[in-house]
Amino acid sequence: MTAATDLPQQTKLDTGRERQARIAGIVLIVLAALVLFAFVPDATGHATFRLSRPTDALPLPDLAVPAQPFLYAAAALLGFLGARQFIRGGGRWTALSLGFGLALAVTAFLVWAASGKAFSLTGMLQATMVRAVPIALGGLAGVLSERVAVVNIAIEGMLLAGAFTGALMGSLIGGFGGLISAVAVGGLFGFILAALVVTYRMDQIIAGVVINLFVLGLTSYVSSQVFQEYRGLNDAPVFRAVKIPLLGDIPVLGPMLFQQNIFVYGALIMVGVATYYLFYTRHGLRARAVGEHPKAADTLGIDVYRSRYINVTLAGMVAGFGGAWFTLGAVGRFDEGMTGGRGFIGLAAMIFGRWHPVGALAAALVFGFADSLQQKLALLQTPIPSEFLAMAPYIATIVVVAGLIGRARAPAADGKPYVKE
């Protein structure tokens, strides 16, 4: 009886894998055609990628790539991978082939954009790391919340509150005072969210939307009414980049990882600490148990409510730190709605990273790359309209959420309120 029941399920699973492999194959074949017919005819000369800057201690020679031969080879390889997936694809090779194909298509795009020109690859990677920070921290806030089964739609509002508080308090008491205040305000909104969804069992989506709208309305009002008249309240100092000795001199990776400001270093440290906390400590095991089966965790003596309060408040503090990046780490002033949906992209990074801090960071780097790409391509004066370039990070979000990379499983109790019996 069991074998008879399992057979249709296995057949359904195999059919789903075959369908996914065919979709991946079609995507790769379309990318091959795009490279062949859109990029190759306009490519001329060599695409030069600068791997070093004039100030680097260990300069590397420029990387010159013959544009048309590379694009022909990329198109052929993409077509081969697509045909193989369409005919024989399946299993883990689908995700690997699609991931490699997308990376190859992006590389071909860069070669086409830089053909006959010079392009600073090191500068772009450095900008990628910087622009990935708020997304990574938003994704990490989502991981901390959803690991205890609380859906945190309010990340966007927490980022915006952190940005606003960082600008206001940074103008009044200095950069570190503004940073600490932003973290505290983010934690406050995290606590409010926990109170709404844990104690009062309000719908988690609605609670997050309420916080987002409240923060957006409040900050917009103060920005338009108060900051316009008292400009000194919106003039915060910006944390400058700090070079780590020796490590900062490593070619390519040095500027990307070790010549950054406090927000980049803080994000990397938080990802490491969160990973250790969730997967290598007793408290992290309890938090994950609350997210998977809160009733069983309660039976074992774990305080489900307390775990959710702590994790969601910590998530708010992380988001507040990420929000301060916009003002104290970038421009030194607050502008209305300046987070630009990074909190929602952080949620996509969390899903793409399979509810793991390191995975969320890796996904954030993909989005950060798309974000920095549109600025660099504007400098190269490509024929693509600037409006389409500005859409790059959001298109990347849609591609990820659409499930082209594969399905990810959320914690079993995610989004479900718990009532202690």
Secondary structure, 3 states (H helix, E strand, C coil): CHHHHHHHHHHHHHHHHHHHHHHHHHHHHHHHHHHHHHHHHHCCCEEEEECCCCCCCCCCCCEEEEHHHHHHHHHHHHHHHHHHHHHHCCCHHHHHHHHHHHHHHHHHHHHHHCECCEEEHHHHHHHHHHHHHHHHHHHHHHHHHHCCCCCCCCHHHHHHHHHHHHHHHHHHHCHHHHHHHHHHHHHHHHHHHHHHHHHCCCCHHHHHHHHHHHHHHHHHHHHHHCCCCCHHHHCCCCCCCEECCCHHHCCCHHHHHCEECHHHHHHHHHHHHHHHHHHHCHHHHHHHHHHHCHHHHHHCCCCHHHHHHHHHHHHHHHHHHHHHHHHHHHHCCCCCCCCCCHHHHHHHHHHHCCCCHHHHHHHHHHHHHHHHHHHHHHHHCCCCCHHHHHCHHHHHHHHHHCCCCCCCCCCCCCCCCCCCC
